[in-house]
Amino acid sequence: MSTAMTFGQKQFIPTPPDKGSFPLDHDGICKKSMIKYMNCIFNNNSNNSMCRSEAKDYLACRMEHNLMAKEDWSKLGFNEGVGQVEGSNK
């Protein structure tokens, strides 16, 4: 016979994401930039540092169409130079 709650186990309490939920792109508004980014990731053996400009284009599209909250680029890990990572000396 099983019980709904086992003695001695802590109950799992889910917590929401830090930034909250965001709408999915059901209409495919940013699909072109997403595909471009995913192709870049695939062609560069999952090395996302090679795809910084594609990532920025995709995030910009999502922000422009209210599919995510508008954020400063520095908070998303981008410096003034598109290819530069925050804190990078390259």
Secondary structure as GFF3:
##gff-version 3
##sequence-region A 1 90
A	DSSP	alpha_helix	31	43	.	.	.	ID=ss1
A	DSSP	three_ten_helix	48	51	.	.	.	ID=ss2
A	DSSP	alpha_helix	52	64	.	.	.	ID=ss3
A	DSSP	three_ten_helix	73	76	.	.	.	ID=ss4
###
